[in-house]
């Protein structure tokens, strides 16, 4: 988990970009496969230094996405 309290500039980078939120009935955990349709996946802001990952917002929480597998790789808290 990437914590906003440890990385405030990184948290602001995610908030600044903003994305539509995917809604899941249950909480999203690392490894959860996200839908191919209906979500918008953005490039990670450069301050994260994670160029091979995307992100989206799931249940109002910014979520790190492995684009090759479309699965959650972390939640930015």
Secondary structure, DSSP 8 states (H G I E B T S, - for coil): -B-TTT-HHHHHHHHHH---EE--SS---TT-B--SSS---EE--GGG--TTEEEEEETTEEEEEETTTTEEEEEB-
